[in-house]
Amino acid sequence: MAVLQESPWYQQILTEGEERGLQQGARRQLIRVLQQRFGEIPPFLEVRLESESIEELENLMDAAITVTSLEEFLTYLPA
């Protein structure tokens, strides 16, 4: 088992899994903040956030904290 864990293939899969978990957690937290601030959010927004990187989700979290409406938040979404 130790030999497998040291293989580049295993390490790549492990890294990708960790990154995916971080991305999912960041997305979940952003959705939660938006729901707490503005109520129910449209399903298209949840779908749209699935494709964003961790860095972009962090930037959007900053925006979610400072905007005054969901409509204003939507202007921060990348094109």
N, CA, C and O atoms as CSV, one atom per row, in Angstrom:
chain,resi,resn,atom,element,x,y,z
A,1,MET,N,N,0.824,-1.203,0.000
A,1,MET,CA,C,0.000,0.000,0.000
A,1,MET,C,C,0.862,1.258,0.000
A,1,MET,O,O,0.516,2.238,-0.660
A,2,ALA,N,N,1.974,1.248,0.725
A,2,ALA,CA,C,2.849,2.418,0.794
A,2,ALA,C,C,3.419,2.754,-0.573
A,2,ALA,O,O,3.566,3.929,-0.909
A,3,VAL,N,N,3.745,1.734,-1.371
A,3,VAL,CA,C,4.280,1.969,-2.700
A,3,VAL,C,C,3.238,2.673,-3.566
A,3,VAL,O,O,3.562,3.596,-4.312
A,4,LEU,N,N,1.997,2.236,-3.461
A,4,LEU,CA,C,0.916,2.864,-4.215
A,4,LEU,C,C,0.749,4.317,-3.805
A,4,LEU,O,O,0.592,5.183,-4.665
A,5,GLN,N,N,0.780,4.599,-2.524
A,5,GLN,CA,C,0.592,5.964,-2.041
A,5,GLN,C,C,1.705,6.902,-2.489
A,5,GLN,O,O,1.501,8.113,-2.567
A,6,GLU,N,N,2.865,6.361,-2.781
A,6,GLU,CA,C,3.987,7.174,-3.222
A,6,GLU,C,C,3.991,7.392,-4.734
A,6,GLU,O,O,4.777,8.196,-5.235
A,7,SER,N,N,3.136,6.699,-5.456
A,7,SER,CA,C,3.136,6.820,-6.911
A,7,SER,C,C,2.592,8.178,-7.347
A,7,SER,O,O,1.696,8.716,-6.696
A,8,PRO,N,N,3.117,8.742,-8.436
A,8,PRO,CA,C,2.629,10.034,-8.938
A,8,PRO,C,C,1.143,9.996,-9.295
A,8,PRO,O,O,0.426,10.973,-9.079
A,9,TRP,N,N,0.692,8.893,-9.828
A,9,TRP,CA,C,-0.712,8.735,-10.196
A,9,TRP,C,C,-1.612,8.876,-8.961
A,9,TRP,O,O,-2.610,9.597,-8.993
A,10,TYR,N,N,-1.258,8.196,-7.897
A,10,TYR,CA,C,-2.028,8.246,-6.650
A,10,TYR,C,C,-2.015,9.674,-6.099
A,10,TYR,O,O,-3.050,10.190,-5.679
A,11,GLN,N,N,-0.840,10.308,-6.101
A,11,GLN,CA,C,-0.725,11.664,-5.572
A,11,GLN,C,C,-1.565,12.648,-6.379
A,11,GLN,O,O,-2.163,13.565,-5.816
A,12,GLN,N,N,-1.610,12.461,-7.686
A,12,GLN,CA,C,-2.416,13.333,-8.532
A,12,GLN,C,C,-3.898,13.186,-8.208
A,12,GLN,O,O,-4.613,14.181,-8.089
A,13,ILE,N,N,-4.354,11.957,-8.066
A,13,ILE,CA,C,-5.760,11.711,-7.728
A,13,ILE,C,C,-6.086,12.300,-6.364
A,13,ILE,O,O,-7.145,12.903,-6.184
A,14,LEU,N,N,-5.189,12.130,-5.408
A,14,LEU,CA,C,-5.393,12.669,-4.061
A,14,LEU,C,C,-5.484,14.195,-4.103
A,14,LEU,O,O,-6.362,14.781,-3.470
A,15,THR,N,N,-4.593,14.830,-4.837
A,15,THR,CA,C,-4.594,16.288,-4.941
A,15,THR,C,C,-5.872,16.794,-5.601
A,15,THR,O,O,-6.476,17.760,-5.135
A,16,GLU,N,N,-6.282,16.140,-6.687
A,16,GLU,CA,C,-7.511,16.541,-7.371
A,16,GLU,C,C,-8.724,16.378,-6.458
A,16,GLU,O,O,-9.628,17.214,-6.473
A,17,GLY,N,N,-8.748,15.326,-5.680
A,17,GLY,CA,C,-9.855,15.111,-4.742
A,17,GLY,C,C,-9.901,16.180,-3.667
A,17,GLY,O,O,-10.974,16.666,-3.310
A,18,GLU,N,N,-8.740,16.546,-3.153
A,18,GLU,CA,C,-8.684,17.589,-2.131
A,18,GLU,C,C,-9.152,18.928,-2.703
A,18,GLU,O,O,-9.902,19.658,-2.056
A,19,GLU,N,N,-8.704,19.244,-3.919
A,19,GLU,CA,C,-9.113,20.502,-4.552
A,19,GLU,C,C,-10.616,20.526,-4.807
A,19,GLU,O,O,-11.271,21.549,-4.606
A,20,ARG,N,N,-11.150,19.411,-5.243
A,20,ARG,CA,C,-12.594,19.330,-5.490
A,20,ARG,C,C,-13.366,19.523,-4.181
A,20,ARG,O,O,-14.397,20.195,-4.156
A,21,GLY,N,N,-12.867,18.935,-3.109
A,21,GLY,CA,C,-13.524,19.100,-1.810
A,21,GLY,C,C,-13.494,20.544,-1.336
A,21,GLY,O,O,-14.486,21.050,-0.812
A,22,LEU,N,N,-12.356,21.207,-1.521
A,22,LEU,CA,C,-12.262,22.621,-1.147
A,22,LEU,C,C,-13.212,23.474,-1.972
A,22,LEU,O,O,-13.854,24.386,-1.451
A,23,GLN,N,N,-13.298,23.172,-3.262
A,23,GLN,CA,C,-14.192,23.919,-4.148
A,23,GLN,C,C,-15.646,23.725,-3.730
A,23,GLN,O,O,-16.411,24.688,-3.680
A,24,GLN,N,N,-16.025,22.498,-3.434
A,24,GLN,CA,C,-17.405,22.224,-3.018
A,24,GLN,C,C,-17.727,22.926,-1.706
A,24,GLN,O,O,-18.818,23.471,-1.538
A,25,GLY,N,N,-16.771,22.912,-0.775
A,25,GLY,CA,C,-16.985,23.588,0.503
A,25,GLY,C,C,-17.126,25.091,0.338
A,25,GLY,O,O,-17.986,25.711,0.965
A,26,ALA,N,N,-16.287,25.677,-0.501
A,26,ALA,CA,C,-16.366,27.117,-0.744
A,26,ALA,C,C,-17.693,27.479,-1.392
A,26,ALA,O,O,-18.314,28.480,-1.033
A,27,ARG,N,N,-18.126,26.664,-2.345
A,27,ARG,CA,C,-19.412,26.911,-3.020
A,27,ARG,C,C,-20.568,26.802,-2.034
A,27,ARG,O,O,-21.474,27.634,-2.043
A,28,ARG,N,N,-20.540,25.787,-1.192
A,28,ARG,CA,C,-21.598,25.603,-0.198
A,28,ARG,C,C,-21.676,26.795,0.757
A,28,ARG,O,O,-22.765,27.266,1.086
A,29,GLN,N,N,-20.514,27.277,1.199
A,29,GLN,CA,C,-20.497,28.413,2.117
A,29,GLN,C,C,-21.011,29.686,1.447
A,29,GLN,O,O,-21.737,30.469,2.059
A,30,LEU,N,N,-20.632,29.882,0.193
A,30,LEU,CA,C,-21.109,31.058,-0.537
A,30,LEU,C,C,-22.620,31.010,-0.702
A,30,LEU,O,O,-23.298,32.015,-0.489
A,31,ILE,N,N,-23.146,29.875,-1.071
A,31,ILE,CA,C,-24.604,29.733,-1.216
A,31,ILE,C,C,-25.292,29.978,0.110
A,31,ILE,O,O,-26.342,30.618,0.163
A,32,ARG,N,N,-24.712,29.477,1.166
A,32,ARG,CA,C,-25.306,29.672,2.502
A,32,ARG,C,C,-25.349,31.158,2.875
A,32,ARG,O,O,-26.362,31.644,3.379
A,33,VAL,N,N,-24.259,31.869,2.628
A,33,VAL,CA,C,-24.227,33.301,2.933
A,33,VAL,C,C,-25.270,34.049,2.100
A,33,VAL,O,O,-25.986,34.909,2.611
A,34,LEU,N,N,-25.344,33.710,0.812
A,34,LEU,CA,C,-26.334,34.365,-0.051
A,34,LEU,C,C,-27.753,34.085,0.435
A,34,LEU,O,O,-28.590,34.988,0.449
A,35,GLN,N,N,-28.031,32.857,0.831
A,35,GLN,CA,C,-29.372,32.515,1.324
A,35,GLN,C,C,-29.691,33.243,2.626
A,35,GLN,O,O,-30.816,33.705,2.819
A,36,GLN,N,N,-28.719,33.348,3.510
A,36,GLN,CA,C,-28.954,34.050,4.771
A,36,GLN,C,C,-29.184,35.542,4.556
A,36,GLN,O,O,-29.978,36.165,5.260
A,37,ARG,N,N,-28.488,36.102,3.587
A,37,ARG,CA,C,-28.626,37.540,3.341
A,37,ARG,C,C,-29.839,37.894,2.505
A,37,ARG,O,O,-30.487,38.911,2.752
A,38,PHE,N,N,-30.166,37.044,1.487
A,38,PHE,CA,C,-31.168,37.434,0.508
A,38,PHE,C,C,-32.317,36.441,0.351
A,38,PHE,O,O,-33.174,36.628,-0.513
A,39,GLY,N,N,-32.351,35.400,1.161
A,39,GLY,CA,C,-33.405,34.397,1.034
A,39,GLY,C,C,-33.068,33.378,-0.043
A,39,GLY,O,O,-31.899,33.144,-0.350
A,40,GLU,N,N,-34.088,32.787,-0.603
A,40,GLU,CA,C,-33.883,31.752,-1.613
A,40,GLU,C,C,-33.163,32.326,-2.834
A,40,GLU,O,O,-33.477,33.419,-3.305
A,41,ILE,N,N,-32.200,31.568,-3.326
A,41,ILE,CA,C,-31.487,32.018,-4.512
A,41,ILE,C,C,-31.942,31.190,-5.715
A,41,ILE,O,O,-32.326,30.031,-5.558
A,42,PRO,N,N,-31.902,31.773,-6.903
A,42,PRO,CA,C,-32.391,31.053,-8.082
A,42,PRO,C,C,-31.512,29.841,-8.407
A,42,PRO,O,O,-30.294,29.891,-8.236
A,43,PRO,N,N,-32.126,28.766,-8.871
A,43,PRO,CA,C,-31.369,27.550,-9.206
A,43,PRO,C,C,-30.261,27.799,-10.228
A,43,PRO,O,O,-29.213,27.156,-10.156
A,44,PHE,N,N,-30.464,28.711,-11.175
A,44,PHE,CA,C,-29.422,28.962,-12.174
A,44,PHE,C,C,-28.133,29.446,-11.523
A,44,PHE,O,O,-27.041,29.177,-12.023
A,45,LEU,N,N,-28.260,30.163,-10.404
A,45,LEU,CA,C,-27.076,30.682,-9.732
A,45,LEU,C,C,-26.277,29.541,-9.109
A,45,LEU,O,O,-25.050,29.515,-9.203
A,46,GLU,N,N,-26.969,28.602,-8.476
A,46,GLU,CA,C,-26.272,27.451,-7.906
A,46,GLU,C,C,-25.528,26.680,-8.992
A,46,GLU,O,O,-24.384,26.269,-8.797
A,47,VAL,N,N,-26.183,26.487,-10.135
A,47,VAL,CA,C,-25.554,25.777,-11.252
A,47,VAL,C,C,-24.344,26.563,-11.752
A,47,VAL,O,O,-23.291,25.990,-12.032
A,48,ARG,N,N,-24.505,27.860,-11.860
A,48,ARG,CA,C,-23.416,28.720,-12.357
A,48,ARG,C,C,-22.198,28.651,-11.442
A,48,ARG,O,O,-21.063,28.652,-11.919
A,49,LEU,N,N,-22.424,28.593,-10.139
A,49,LEU,CA,C,-21.315,28.577,-9.190
A,49,LEU,C,C,-20.535,27.269,-9.229
A,49,LEU,O,O,-19.392,27.222,-8.774
A,50,GLU,N,N,-21.134,26.205,-9.766
A,50,GLU,CA,C,-20.450,24.919,-9.837
A,50,GLU,C,C,-19.195,24.969,-10.697
A,50,GLU,O,O,-18.266,24.194,-10.473
A,51,SER,N,N,-19.153,25.849,-11.656
A,51,SER,CA,C,-18.021,25.895,-12.573
A,51,SER,C,C,-16.923,26.867,-12.137
A,51,SER,O,O,-15.894,26.971,-12.805
A,52,GLU,N,N,-17.125,27.571,-11.037
A,52,GLU,CA,C,-16.147,28.571,-10.603
A,52,GLU,C,C,-15.000,27.934,-9.819
A,52,GLU,O,O,-15.192,26.955,-9.098
A,53,SER,N,N,-13.820,28.499,-9.973
A,53,SER,CA,C,-12.631,28.036,-9.258
A,53,SER,C,C,-12.713,28.449,-7.788
A,53,SER,O,O,-13.538,29.279,-7.407
A,54,ILE,N,N,-11.857,27.864,-6.987
A,54,ILE,CA,C,-11.807,28.223,-5.569
A,54,ILE,C,C,-11.498,29.708,-5.416
A,54,ILE,O,O,-12.118,30.395,-4.604
A,55,GLU,N,N,-10.548,30.198,-6.189
A,55,GLU,CA,C,-10.171,31.611,-6.105
A,55,GLU,C,C,-11.352,32.518,-6.453
A,55,GLU,O,O,-11.590,33.519,-5.776
A,56,GLU,N,N,-12.083,32.171,-7.499
A,56,GLU,CA,C,-13.231,32.988,-7.891
A,56,GLU,C,C,-14.332,32.906,-6.844
A,56,GLU,O,O,-14.987,33.909,-6.561
A,57,LEU,N,N,-14.544,31.733,-6.267
A,57,LEU,CA,C,-15.551,31.588,-5.211
A,57,LEU,C,C,-15.183,32.442,-4.003
A,57,LEU,O,O,-16.063,33.022,-3.366
A,58,GLU,N,N,-13.904,32.526,-3.683
A,58,GLU,CA,C,-13.461,33.379,-2.575
A,58,GLU,C,C,-13.723,34.849,-2.891
A,58,GLU,O,O,-14.168,35.604,-2.027
A,59,ASN,N,N,-13.450,35.249,-4.120
A,59,ASN,CA,C,-13.740,36.633,-4.529
A,59,ASN,C,C,-15.236,36.924,-4.457
A,59,ASN,O,O,-15.652,37.999,-4.024
A,60,LEU,N,N,-16.033,35.955,-4.886
A,60,LEU,CA,C,-17.488,36.124,-4.834
A,60,LEU,C,C,-17.991,36.172,-3.390
A,60,LEU,O,O,-18.967,36.861,-3.093
A,61,MET,N,N,-17.325,35.442,-2.496
A,61,MET,CA,C,-17.707,35.496,-1.078
A,61,MET,C,C,-17.481,36.908,-0.543
A,61,MET,O,O,-18.315,37.436,0.192
A,62,ASP,N,N,-16.359,37.516,-0.911
A,62,ASP,CA,C,-16.106,38.899,-0.498
A,62,ASP,C,C,-17.216,39.822,-0.995
A,62,ASP,O,O,-17.689,40.693,-0.264
A,63,ALA,N,N,-17.621,39.619,-2.239
A,63,ALA,CA,C,-18.695,40.431,-2.805
A,63,ALA,C,C,-20.009,40.171,-2.077
A,63,ALA,O,O,-20.756,41.109,-1.797
A,64,ALA,N,N,-20.297,38.913,-1.768
A,64,ALA,CA,C,-21.558,38.550,-1.110
A,64,ALA,C,C,-21.697,39.229,0.250
A,64,ALA,O,O,-22.808,39.509,0.700
A,65,ILE,N,N,-20.599,39.484,0.881
A,65,ILE,CA,C,-20.620,40.106,2.204
A,65,ILE,C,C,-20.882,41.607,2.104
A,65,ILE,O,O,-21.444,42.206,3.021
A,66,THR,N,N,-20.474,42.214,0.984
A,66,THR,CA,C,-20.560,43.676,0.895
A,66,THR,C,C,-21.732,44.205,0.084
A,66,THR,O,O,-22.131,45.354,0.275
A,67,VAL,N,N,-22.299,43.401,-0.817
A,67,VAL,CA,C,-23.381,43.906,-1.665
A,67,VAL,C,C,-24.668,44.087,-0.865
A,67,VAL,O,O,-24.818,43.544,0.229
A,68,THR,N,N,-25.587,44.856,-1.431
A,68,THR,CA,C,-26.838,45.117,-0.731
A,68,THR,C,C,-28.029,44.358,-1.315
A,68,THR,O,O,-29.126,44.396,-0.758
A,69,SER,N,N,-27.810,43.666,-2.443
A,69,SER,CA,C,-28.904,42.901,-3.033
A,69,SER,C,C,-28.342,41.744,-3.860
A,69,SER,O,O,-27.172,41.752,-4.242
A,70,LEU,N,N,-29.175,40.770,-4.127
A,70,LEU,CA,C,-28.776,39.649,-4.971
A,70,LEU,C,C,-28.494,40.139,-6.390
A,70,LEU,O,O,-27.578,39.643,-7.046
A,71,GLU,N,N,-29.260,41.091,-6.857
A,71,GLU,CA,C,-29.046,41.646,-8.189
A,71,GLU,C,C,-27.651,42.272,-8.291
A,71,GLU,O,O,-26.963,42.114,-9.300
A,72,GLU,N,N,-27.248,42.974,-7.248
A,72,GLU,CA,C,-25.904,43.571,-7.237
A,72,GLU,C,C,-24.851,42.457,-7.232
A,72,GLU,O,O,-23.835,42.565,-7.919
A,73,PHE,N,N,-25.085,41.395,-6.468
A,73,PHE,CA,C,-24.140,40.274,-6.436
A,73,PHE,C,C,-23.946,39.679,-7.821
A,73,PHE,O,O,-22.826,39.339,-8.201
A,74,LEU,N,N,-25.030,39.551,-8.578
A,74,LEU,CA,C,-24.951,38.950,-9.903
A,74,LEU,C,C,-24.033,39.713,-10.834
A,74,LEU,O,O,-23.493,39.135,-11.778
A,75,THR,N,N,-23.845,41.008,-10.586
A,75,THR,CA,C,-22.946,41.795,-11.429
A,75,THR,C,C,-21.487,41.410,-11.210
A,75,THR,O,O,-20.634,41.730,-12.038
A,76,TYR,N,N,-21.194,40.741,-10.125
A,76,TYR,CA,C,-19.822,40.318,-9.829
A,76,TYR,C,C,-19.454,38.974,-10.472
A,76,TYR,O,O,-18.287,38.580,-10.458
A,77,LEU,N,N,-20.435,38.278,-11.028
A,77,LEU,CA,C,-20.152,36.995,-11.675
A,77,LEU,C,C,-19.305,37.237,-12.915
A,77,LEU,O,O,-19.574,38.161,-13.683
A,78,PRO,N,N,-18.283,36.413,-13.114
A,78,PRO,CA,C,-17.469,36.554,-14.321
A,78,PRO,C,C,-18.285,36.301,-15.577
A,78,PRO,O,O,-19.228,35.509,-15.565
A,79,ALA,N,N,-17.929,36.958,-16.630
A,79,ALA,CA,C,-18.656,36.797,-17.911
A,79,ALA,C,C,-18.404,35.443,-18.531
A,79,ALA,O,O,-18.934,35.145,-19.601
